[in-house]
Amino acid sequence: MIKLTFCLVRRPEFSREAFQAYWFDHHAPLVASVREALRIRRYVQLHSLPVEASAALRIARAGPEGFDGVAQLWWDSLEDVLSNTHPDAQAAGRTLLEDERKFIDLERSPLWWGEEKVIFG
């Protein structure tokens, strides 16, 4: 299983609530609409709780500021990811990026590919 993990920081003009609403109500259906073209097997959004909910944990661990959410997308294999060269897949990727620019501070939102290693569950 290959996974893309995307730690999202909202654009400054969005409140956390408005950001999460746009992400869930507008962007998620957009991702779902291109899932076949991009061969995405699974897509999950993890919405952060209010900052106060994690403050004690962050302070105890001397951690950095948190994210507004995390998106995780799964593919069956690296070949499925790399084979997204079809014009439909490329157009789908451009559509998603265009929408992401509307609500995500891309310069402050790290993302990376990884191979899922299940420990339990």
C-alpha positions as CSV (number, residue, x, y, z in Angstrom):
1,M,0.0,0.0,0.0
2,I,1.4,3.4,-1.0
3,K,0.0,6.4,0.9
4,L,0.2,10.1,0.3
5,T,0.1,12.1,3.6
6,F,-0.7,15.8,3.3
7,C,-0.6,18.0,6.4
8,L,-2.8,20.9,5.7
9,V,-2.5,24.5,6.9
10,R,-5.3,26.8,5.9
11,R,-4.9,30.1,4.0
12,P,-5.0,33.0,6.4
13,E,-8.4,34.3,5.2
14,F,-10.1,31.1,6.4
15,S,-11.1,30.3,10.0
16,R,-10.5,26.7,11.0
17,E,-14.2,26.0,10.8
18,A,-14.6,27.6,7.3
19,F,-11.5,25.8,6.1
20,Q,-12.7,22.4,7.3
21,A,-16.2,23.0,5.9
22,Y,-14.8,23.9,2.4
23,W,-12.4,20.9,2.5
24,F,-15.2,18.5,3.4
25,D,-18.1,19.9,1.5
26,H,-16.4,21.0,-1.7
27,H,-12.9,19.5,-2.0
28,A,-13.8,15.9,-0.9
29,P,-16.5,15.4,-3.6
30,L,-14.0,16.8,-6.1
31,V,-11.4,14.2,-5.1
32,A,-14.1,11.5,-5.2
33,S,-15.0,12.6,-8.7
34,V,-11.5,11.9,-10.0
35,R,-10.7,8.8,-8.0
36,E,-10.8,6.4,-10.9
37,A,-8.7,8.6,-13.2
38,L,-6.1,8.8,-10.5
39,R,-6.5,5.2,-9.3
40,I,-7.0,6.4,-5.7
41,R,-8.2,3.4,-3.6
42,R,-9.0,5.3,-0.3
43,Y,-9.2,8.9,0.8
44,V,-9.5,10.0,4.4
45,Q,-9.7,13.5,6.0
46,L,-8.6,14.0,9.6
47,H,-10.0,17.3,10.9
48,S,-8.1,18.9,13.8
49,L,-10.0,19.8,17.0
50,P,-9.8,23.3,18.3
51,V,-6.3,24.3,19.3
52,E,-7.1,24.2,23.0
53,A,-7.8,20.5,22.8
54,S,-4.2,19.7,21.9
55,A,-2.4,22.5,23.7
56,A,-1.4,20.6,26.8
57,L,-0.1,17.7,24.7
58,R,1.9,20.0,22.4
59,I,3.4,21.9,25.4
60,A,4.3,18.7,27.2
61,R,6.2,17.4,24.2
62,A,7.6,20.8,23.2
63,G,5.9,20.2,19.8
64,P,5.4,22.7,16.9
65,E,2.1,24.3,16.0
66,G,-0.4,21.8,14.7
67,F,-2.2,21.5,11.3
68,D,-5.8,22.2,10.4
69,G,-6.1,18.7,9.1
70,V,-4.4,15.8,7.4
71,A,-5.4,14.2,4.2
72,Q,-4.4,10.6,3.5
73,L,-4.8,8.9,0.1
74,W,-4.0,5.2,-0.7
75,W,-2.9,3.5,-3.8
76,D,-2.4,-0.3,-4.3
77,S,1.1,0.1,-5.6
78,L,3.8,2.6,-6.6
79,E,3.1,1.5,-10.2
80,D,-0.5,2.8,-9.8
81,V,0.9,6.2,-8.7
82,L,3.5,6.3,-11.5
83,S,1.1,5.2,-14.2
84,N,-1.0,8.3,-13.8
85,T,0.4,9.7,-17.1
86,H,-2.9,9.4,-19.0
87,P,-4.2,12.8,-20.0
88,D,-7.4,12.2,-17.9
89,A,-5.2,11.6,-14.8
90,Q,-3.1,14.7,-15.5
91,A,-6.2,16.9,-16.0
92,A,-7.6,15.5,-12.7
93,G,-4.4,16.3,-10.9
94,R,-4.5,19.9,-12.2
95,T,-8.1,20.3,-11.2
96,L,-7.3,19.2,-7.6
97,L,-4.3,21.5,-7.3
98,E,-6.3,24.4,-8.7
99,D,-8.9,23.9,-6.0
100,E,-6.3,23.3,-3.2
101,R,-4.8,26.7,-4.0
102,K,-8.1,28.3,-3.0
103,F,-8.0,27.1,0.6
104,I,-4.7,25.5,1.5
105,D,-1.5,27.4,2.3
106,L,0.6,25.1,0.1
107,E,3.9,26.6,1.1
108,R,3.3,25.6,4.8
109,S,1.6,22.2,4.1
110,P,4.1,19.4,3.8
111,L,3.2,16.2,1.9
112,W,5.1,13.0,1.2
113,W,4.8,9.5,-0.2
114,G,5.2,6.6,2.1
115,E,4.7,2.8,2.2
116,E,2.1,1.8,4.8
117,K,3.4,-0.8,7.4
118,V,0.6,-2.1,9.5
119,I,1.7,-2.9,13.1
120,F,-1.8,-4.0,14.3
121,G,-5.4,-3.5,13.5
